[in-house]
């Protein structure tokens, strides 16, 4: 299991929890344990009631001393979101759950771990089974895609990322080749390669705006009822970055969204009027 508990062992079921990740903050509420949260980060704004709690700063800039001053029983962190040195500074004094699912297949175990940790085993099991049911859906015809995460320069999610594995589970095929960088810079040659059929532009971490940012590719852009067509052949969609990347709180929503998008793309690509 890729998610783990770091630092001293727990002596009791935690009653004071600090979350350093927006998706884990949501997860605490989904488990019915929102009353245990005593602090959050500036970016933890969902659900709305969490905004009444004090913030310890940013996900990458929080001060360990400020977190420890709150006397938490446990801190919730994520390997990809929080700096290793700051997390280790916390773990020297307090248990830290470090979430690091490689893909949606590992999310059920994360739900069970969180549920057990917070004394909400029944709800954790229910949420785990919800994801497992979605993972068991039939496989689909692979559709090559590029999922962008940044601009200036354009960067995309490579195969060794959670979002890539989620979309692959839903029937897509990452057109970005594996390499040393998990989020490589993507130039026009790769983004518009002959085999690429779909571009996905999320609203976070970079807030892409369509069709404006499609103009940067220097190719024709056609507006369709629910998407844009780039270079006469690439289906371009604006998508929710949170739904596709926030684990475990939105993994189920992300799988549903991914499968819906795949079905939509299959339908459009099968249309004889589509290039």
C-alpha positions as CSV (number, residue, x, y, z in Angstrom):
1,X,0.0,0.0,0.0
2,X,1.4,3.4,-1.0
3,X,-0.3,5.5,1.7
4,X,1.2,5.1,5.1
5,X,1.5,6.4,8.7
6,X,4.8,8.2,9.4
7,X,6.2,9.1,12.9
8,X,5.2,7.9,16.3
9,X,2.4,5.4,16.7
10,X,-1.2,6.4,17.5
11,X,-2.1,6.0,21.2
12,X,-5.9,6.5,20.7
13,X,-8.5,7.4,18.0
14,X,-7.6,10.9,17.0
15,X,-9.8,13.7,18.2
16,X,-7.7,16.6,16.9
17,X,-6.8,16.5,13.2
18,X,-4.9,18.9,11.0
19,X,-5.3,18.5,7.3
20,X,-2.7,19.8,4.9
21,X,-4.5,18.8,1.7
22,X,-7.8,20.0,0.3
23,X,-8.9,16.5,-0.9
24,X,-8.1,15.0,2.5
25,X,-10.0,17.8,4.2
26,X,-13.1,16.8,2.1
27,X,-12.5,13.2,2.9
28,X,-12.6,13.8,6.7
29,X,-16.1,15.4,6.2
30,X,-17.2,12.5,3.9
31,X,-16.3,10.1,6.7
32,X,-18.5,12.1,9.1
33,X,-15.5,13.3,11.1
34,X,-15.5,17.0,10.3
35,X,-15.9,17.9,14.0
36,X,-12.4,16.5,14.6
37,X,-10.6,19.0,12.3
38,X,-8.9,21.8,14.1
39,X,-7.0,23.4,11.3
40,X,-6.6,23.4,7.5
41,X,-4.5,25.1,4.8
42,X,-5.5,28.2,2.8
43,X,-6.5,26.0,-0.1
44,X,-8.9,23.8,2.0
45,X,-12.1,25.6,1.3
46,X,-14.5,22.6,0.6
47,X,-16.9,21.9,2.1
48,X,-17.8,25.5,3.0
49,X,-18.0,24.9,6.8
50,X,-14.3,24.2,6.9
51,X,-13.5,27.9,6.2
52,X,-14.4,28.7,9.8
53,X,-11.3,26.8,10.9
54,X,-7.9,28.5,11.3
55,X,-5.4,28.1,8.5
56,X,-1.8,27.0,9.0
57,X,-0.8,28.5,5.6
58,X,-0.3,27.0,2.2
59,X,0.0,23.3,1.3
60,X,3.7,23.9,0.5
61,X,4.5,26.8,2.8
62,X,2.9,25.8,6.2
63,X,5.1,26.1,9.2
64,X,5.5,22.8,11.2
65,X,5.8,24.8,14.4
66,X,2.4,26.4,13.8
67,X,0.8,22.9,13.2
68,X,2.4,21.4,16.3
69,X,1.2,24.4,18.4
70,X,-2.4,23.1,17.7
71,X,-1.5,19.8,19.5
72,X,-3.0,17.6,16.8
73,X,-3.3,13.8,17.4
74,X,-2.7,13.2,13.7
75,X,-1.8,15.3,10.6
76,X,-3.0,14.4,7.1
77,X,-0.6,15.0,4.3
78,X,0.1,13.9,0.7
79,X,3.4,13.0,-0.8
80,X,2.8,14.9,-4.0
81,X,1.3,18.0,-2.4
82,X,3.4,18.7,0.8
83,X,7.2,19.2,1.0
84,X,9.0,16.2,2.3
85,X,11.2,18.1,4.8
86,X,8.2,19.8,6.4
87,X,6.2,16.6,6.7
88,X,9.2,14.9,8.3
89,X,9.6,17.8,10.7
90,X,6.0,17.1,11.8
91,X,6.5,13.3,12.0
92,X,9.3,13.8,14.5
93,X,6.6,14.8,17.0
94,X,3.2,13.6,15.8
95,X,1.8,10.8,13.6
96,X,1.4,11.9,10.0
97,X,-0.8,10.0,7.5
98,X,0.9,10.4,4.1
99,X,-1.4,9.7,1.2
100,X,0.2,8.6,-2.1
101,X,-2.1,6.4,-4.2
102,X,-0.5,5.7,-7.6
103,X,-3.9,5.4,-9.2
104,X,-7.6,4.9,-8.4
105,X,-7.0,1.2,-7.8
106,X,-5.2,2.1,-4.5
107,X,-7.9,4.5,-3.3
108,X,-10.2,1.9,-1.7
109,X,-7.3,1.0,0.6
110,X,-6.8,4.7,1.4
111,X,-10.5,5.1,2.3
112,X,-10.2,2.0,4.6
113,X,-7.0,3.4,6.2
114,X,-8.6,6.8,6.8
115,X,-11.8,5.2,8.2
116,X,-9.9,3.0,10.6
117,X,-7.6,5.9,11.7
118,X,-10.5,8.2,12.4
119,X,-12.8,5.7,14.0
120,X,-15.2,5.7,11.0
121,X,-14.7,2.2,9.6
122,X,-18.2,1.7,8.4
123,X,-18.3,4.8,6.3
124,X,-14.7,4.2,5.1
125,X,-15.7,0.7,3.9
126,X,-18.8,2.1,2.1
127,X,-16.7,4.7,0.3
128,X,-14.1,2.1,-0.6
129,X,-16.7,-0.2,-2.1
130,X,-18.2,2.7,-4.1
131,X,-14.8,3.2,-5.8
132,X,-14.3,-0.6,-6.3
133,X,-17.6,-0.9,-8.0
134,X,-16.6,1.8,-10.5
135,X,-13.2,0.2,-11.1
136,X,-14.9,-3.1,-12.0
137,X,-16.6,-1.6,-15.1
138,X,-15.9,-3.0,-18.5
139,X,-12.8,-2.0,-20.4
140,X,-13.1,0.4,-23.3
141,X,-11.5,1.1,-26.7
142,X,-8.3,3.2,-26.0
143,X,-8.4,6.8,-27.1
144,X,-5.1,8.7,-27.1
145,X,-5.2,11.8,-25.0
146,X,-3.1,14.6,-23.5
147,X,-4.0,16.0,-20.1
148,X,-2.5,19.5,-19.6
149,X,-1.5,20.8,-16.2
150,X,0.4,24.0,-17.0
151,X,1.0,26.7,-19.6
152,X,4.1,28.8,-20.5
153,X,5.4,26.3,-21.2
154,X,2.7,23.8,-21.8
155,X,3.1,20.8,-19.5
156,X,1.1,17.6,-19.4
157,X,0.6,14.6,-17.1
158,X,2.9,11.7,-18.1
159,X,1.9,8.0,-17.7
160,X,3.4,7.8,-14.1
161,X,0.7,10.0,-12.6
162,X,-2.5,9.5,-10.7
163,X,-4.6,11.4,-13.2
164,X,-3.2,9.4,-16.1
165,X,-4.0,6.1,-14.5
166,X,-7.5,7.3,-13.7
167,X,-8.1,8.2,-17.3
168,X,-6.5,5.0,-18.5
169,X,-8.9,3.1,-16.3
170,X,-11.7,4.9,-18.0
171,X,-10.6,3.8,-21.4
172,X,-8.2,6.5,-22.5
173,X,-4.5,6.0,-23.6
174,X,-1.9,8.6,-22.6
175,X,-0.2,9.9,-25.8
176,X,2.6,11.4,-23.7
177,X,5.5,8.9,-23.6
178,X,7.1,7.8,-20.3
179,X,10.2,9.7,-19.4
180,X,12.3,11.0,-16.5
181,X,9.8,13.8,-15.8
182,X,6.3,12.9,-14.5
183,X,4.9,16.2,-15.9
184,X,7.0,16.9,-19.0
185,X,7.0,20.0,-21.2
186,X,4.9,19.3,-24.3
187,X,5.6,21.0,-27.5
188,X,3.4,21.3,-30.6
189,X,4.9,18.2,-32.3
190,X,3.8,16.0,-29.4
191,X,0.5,17.7,-28.6
192,X,-0.7,17.6,-32.2
193,X,0.9,14.3,-33.2
194,X,-1.1,12.3,-35.7
195,X,-2.4,9.8,-33.1
196,X,-3.7,12.3,-30.6
197,X,-7.4,12.4,-30.5
198,X,-8.3,14.2,-27.3
199,X,-7.0,17.2,-25.3
200,X,-8.2,17.8,-21.7
201,X,-7.7,21.2,-20.1
202,X,-8.5,21.4,-16.4
203,X,-9.2,24.4,-14.3
204,X,-6.4,23.6,-11.8
205,X,-3.5,23.8,-11.0
206,X,-3.5,26.1,-14.1
207,X,-6.9,27.7,-14.9
208,X,-7.1,27.0,-18.6
209,X,-9.6,29.0,-20.6
210,X,-11.1,27.7,-23.8
211,X,-11.0,28.6,-26.6
212,X,-8.5,31.3,-25.8
213,X,-5.6,29.0,-24.8
214,X,-6.2,26.8,-27.9
215,X,-5.1,29.7,-30.1
216,X,-1.5,29.2,-28.8
217,X,-1.1,26.0,-30.9
218,X,-1.4,28.1,-34.1
219,X,-4.0,25.8,-35.6
220,X,-7.7,26.3,-36.5
221,X,-10.2,26.1,-33.7
222,X,-13.9,25.2,-34.2
223,X,-16.5,25.7,-31.5
224,X,-18.9,22.8,-31.1
225,X,-21.9,22.5,-28.7
226,X,-19.9,21.0,-25.8
227,X,-16.3,21.0,-26.9
228,X,-13.8,22.5,-29.4
229,X,-12.1,21.0,-32.4
230,X,-8.4,21.7,-32.8
231,X,-6.6,21.3,-36.1
232,X,-9.8,19.8,-37.5
233,X,-9.4,16.5,-35.6
234,X,-8.5,16.9,-31.9
235,X,-11.5,17.0,-29.4
236,X,-10.8,19.6,-26.7
237,X,-12.6,19.6,-23.4
238,X,-12.5,21.9,-20.4
239,X,-12.7,19.6,-17.3
240,X,-12.7,19.7,-13.5
241,X,-9.2,19.3,-12.3
242,X,-10.5,18.6,-8.8
243,X,-12.7,15.7,-9.9
244,X,-9.9,14.1,-11.8
245,X,-7.1,14.5,-9.3
246,X,-8.4,14.9,-5.8
247,X,-8.0,11.5,-4.0
248,X,-9.7,10.0,-2.3
249,X,-12.6,12.4,-1.9
250,X,-13.4,12.7,-5.6
251,X,-12.1,9.5,-7.0
252,X,-15.6,8.2,-7.6
253,X,-16.6,11.4,-9.3
254,X,-13.5,11.3,-11.4
255,X,-14.1,7.8,-12.6
256,X,-17.7,8.7,-13.5
257,X,-16.5,11.8,-15.3
258,X,-13.8,9.9,-17.1
259,X,-16.1,7.2,-18.3
260,X,-18.7,9.8,-19.5
261,X,-16.0,11.7,-21.4
262,X,-14.8,8.4,-23.0
263,X,-18.3,7.6,-24.1
264,X,-18.7,11.1,-25.5
265,X,-15.4,10.9,-27.4
266,X,-16.3,7.5,-28.8
267,X,-19.5,8.8,-30.1
268,X,-18.0,11.9,-31.7
269,X,-15.1,10.0,-33.3
270,X,-17.5,7.4,-34.7
271,X,-19.5,10.2,-36.4
272,X,-18.8,10.0,-40.2
273,X,-18.8,13.8,-40.3
274,X,-15.8,13.9,-37.9
275,X,-12.5,14.1,-39.6
